[in-house]
Amino acid sequence: MRYFESKPAADLKFKYLLYTKSESVALITINRPEVFNAYNTPALIELRDAFRDATFDDKVGVIVLTGAGEKAFCTGGDVKEYAEQYTKTPRDYFKYMTCFQEALDAIRNSGKPVIARINGIVAGGGNELNLACDLAIAAEHATFRQVGARVGSVAAGGATQWLPITIGDRRSREMLFLCEAIPAKTALDWGLINQVVPAAELDAAVNAMVQKLLDKFPECLRYTKQQVNFWKDFAWHSTIGHARDWLTLHFTDVEPHEGMTSFVEKRAPDYRGLRRRAAEGGSSEYLFGPPMKKCAKCGAKGLPTNFQFCGACGAKLE
């Protein structure tokens, strides 16, 4: 009995992914087109499991990652989930980041070539998925952007580590600092992707690359991938643990609260208001000021300095 027998893709019963295996190709599709294929926490766990299955299946020679529909490859983490879950229980963001790390590790450690089939918008963590893949082919209408500094986060789940290696320092800073969309042609010129084709030709281009890869020796490809991963692995393992902890702590800050709730509420974040509060000597870290006040009536401590009344007994604060 072999421990790693191939099994039908349907046996995994994914909810947020479409997963097929046919003619030596595993096709993994993030299936949340209603939110531009943003991944939630369960989707990350499914991504890890799909890549693990494809990695262990000897019938699979190449893995293709894409998004459902024609509008988006992946727009990163579900900001609504962030706002509803992780701004309330920041400690759980550590667990979320662990799931994200495992998904990216599963891509890089698959031992098989992974092609990103870029069928539309690539944003935030979606670009980190793209960076984790070995090769990428994009439709002409695709765009690429990082969004961390716009929504109160930092793109330290792969972008800060891998963009400088992939497209260079200055271009990385442009993407990470400005958070502006980069068209597919520019992404090709910068080296972020390998090919750009008309949308109608995307599947043919991906298949052509798949066939070329299948006509190479699998063990040689596996070790070549491992060797080429060196600088990505070096940057990743040197920083991801620290990034996971810092981002977890940062979720107690006002920046992610303002950035993510404003996104959900479809309004512009008050970037300059936070800057103004700091410049005027106020607190730009706490939503209602640092927890410094004490209620003389009930003795409650750690009340925000901007509170006029006690949150415990309702008494007016001095």
N, C-alpha and C positions, 0 to 999 in steps of 0.2 A: 504493500500500500504506500502510495506517495502522499506526502502531506500537502503538496501544492498543486493538486489537480486543477485543471481549468474548469470553471463553472460558468453557466449562462449569466450574462449581464443582468437579466431580469431578476435573478435570484436576490440581488441586493436591494431591490424595492426602494429606490430613492424617491424622496418627495420633492426635492428642490433641484435635482439634476435629471437630465436625460442621459442614459448611458447605454451604448451599444458596442458590440465587438463583432467585426466582420472583416474578412480578407486581410488578416494580420494587423488591423487598425482598431484601436479603442478610441471611440469618440465620446468625449465628456462635454456636455452642454449645460451651462448654468441656465436654469429654466425659471427665471423670474422676470419676464419681459415687462410686466406691469410696473416694475420699479427699475427699469433699464438694467436688469440683471445684476443689481446690487446683491451681495451675499449677506445673509443673516448667519447667526451662529450655527444653527443646524446645517446650513448649506456648506459651511466650512468643514464640518465633521464629515459630511458626505463626500466632499472633494478629497479629503485625506483618504477615505475608504475606497473611493473609485480609483485613485492613483495607486493605492496599495494593491488592489485587485489586478489592475493592468500590469503592474510591475512584476507580480508573481506568475502571471499567465504566459506560458511559453508560446501560446498561439498569437500573442500580441507582439508586434515588432516596432510599431510607432504609435504614439499617443497624440491625439489632437484635442486641444482645449478651445472651446468657443462659447458664445452666448446665443440664446434663443432669439429668433427674429432677425430683423435687418437694421435695427436702430442702435444696438449697443452690444459690445463684447462683454464688458463688466464695468460698472461705475463704483466699484469698491464696496466698503461696508455700508450697511443700511443705516443711514443717519437717524431715521425714525426709531430704530431699535436702540441706537446709542442714547438718544434723548429720553426714551421711555424706560430703558433698563439700566444703563451703565452710569448715567449721571445720578441715579438714585442709589445704586450700590456699586461704587467705584471698585471695591475689592473684586467684584466679579469680572471687571475688565481684564484683570490679570489672567483669569481663566479663558476669557475670549481670545486674548493675545496668544495664549498657549495653543488654542485651536488654529489660529491663523498661522502661527509658526509651523505647526505640524503639517498644514496643507501645503505651504511653500516648500518645506523640507521633502514632502512626498513627491513633489514635482522634480526637484533637483536631484533627489536620490533614487529616482525611478530606474536608472540604469538603461533607459531607452530614450531615443530622441522624442522630444515633446515640441509640437508645433502649435503656436498660438494662431488660430484662425480669427483674425481681427475683422469683425463684421459691422463695426460701428464705433460708438463712443467708448473710449478707454479713459477711465478717470480713477484717481486715488489708488486704492488697493487693487483695482483692476489693472493698472499699469504695473503694480508689483507682481501680479500674477503673470503678466506679459514678460517682465524681466526675469522671472523664475524659469520661464520656458527657454528652450534652446534656440528656437528659430521662430520667426513671425512673418506672416503674410497678411497684408491689410487691404481692404477695399478702399477705393479712392476717397470715399466720403468719410472715412474714419478720422477721428481726432484724438489727441492724447493730452492729458493734463494731470497735474498733481493738485490736490485741493486742501491739504492739511491745514495750512496757515489761513485759509479762508473759513474753516469750520471749527477752529479751536483745537486742532490736533497737530501732530508732527508725523510726516511720512517716513517713520523709522521702522516700518515693517518691510523693508526691502529697497525703497526708493533712495533714501539717504545713503544706503550702503552701495547700491548697484548702479545707480544712474551715473556717478562719476566714472566708474569703470567702463560703462557702456557708451556714453556720449560725451564724456569730458567734464571737467570741473565747472567751467563758466556756463555751459549749456544746462548743466544740472541745477546750478543756482538759479538760473532763469526760470526753469520749470518749477522748482520748489518754492522760490520766493514770490514769484508773480502769479502763479496758479492760472496761467492763461493757456488756452487751447492751442495745441500744435497740430497743424494739418498733416495728413499722411505723407505728403511729398517731403515736407520738412523733416518728419520723423525718419524717413528713408535716408535723406541726406545726412542726418546726424548719426545714423547707425543704430537707431532704436528698433528698427525692423529690417527685414531682409528684402521684401518685395512689396510693391503696390500695384494692384490690378483693378480693372473695373469690377464692380460688385458682381456682375453676371459671370465673371471669369474666376471668382474667388475659389470655388470648389475645385475647378479644374487645376488651378495653380497649386492648391494644397495637395491634391492627389498626385500631381507631377512630382512634387517634392517627396511625398510619401514613397512613391515607387523608387526614386533614386536612393532613398535611405534603406529600403528593403533589399536593395542590391549591394549591400555592404555587410561585412561580417559582424554579427551581433555582439560577440565578446569584445572585439576591437572597438566597436562603437561605444560599448558600455564603459570601457576603461578610458577611452578618449574623453568621454563626457566627464568622468570623474576627474581627470587631469585638468581639463579646461575649467572645471568648477573651482579650481584652487583659490583664485582671488575673490570670487564671490563668497566662498565658504569662509575665507579668512576674515573678510569684512563683516560677514553675517554673525559668525560665532563670537567675534570680538565685541559686538555691540547689541545684539538682540536681547540678551538678558537684561542689560541696563535699560534699554528702550522699553521693554515690557513693564518694568517696575516704575520708570518715570511716567509713562503714559497712564498707568494705573493711578498714581498719586495725582497726576494732573487732572484727572476727572473730578477731583474735589474742588477744582479752581473754577472761577467765573468764566474763563475763556471758552471751555467746551460747552458750558451751560448756555452762554449767549450764542455761540456759533451754531450749535445744533438745534436749539429751540427756534432760533430765527430761521433756520433752514426749513424746519417742519412748518413754521408759521408763514413761510413764503415772504419774508421781509429781509431787508438788508441788516446785517449785524452792526451793532454800534461800536465799531472799531475805535473811532476817535473819542467816543465817550469814555472808554476805558483808559485811553492814553491821557485824556484830560484829567480824570480822577487821580491818576498817578502824579501828573505834573503839578497838581494843586495840593499834593500832600495827602490825598485820600488813599483808600485801599482799592487797588485794581485786581486784587486776588480773591477777595471774598464778595459774595453776592450782596450781602447787607452789612459789610464791614467786619473787621476782626472780632472774634468772640471775647470781648473784654468787660462787658457790663455785668453788674450784679443787681438783683432786685432787693431793695431794702425791706420790702414787705414779706416776701416768701423765702428769700435767701437764694433764689435760683442764680446760678453762675454761668458764665460763658455765653451770655446773651450778646448778639451782634450790636456793635456800637451805633448803628443807624436805627435800631429799634427805639421807638418812643414809649412803648408799653411792653410790659413783661409778657413773654410768650407762654409762661406757665400759669400766672394768676391774673394777668390783665392789668395790673397796677401800673400807674404812670412811672416811668423811669426818670431818675434825676439826670 
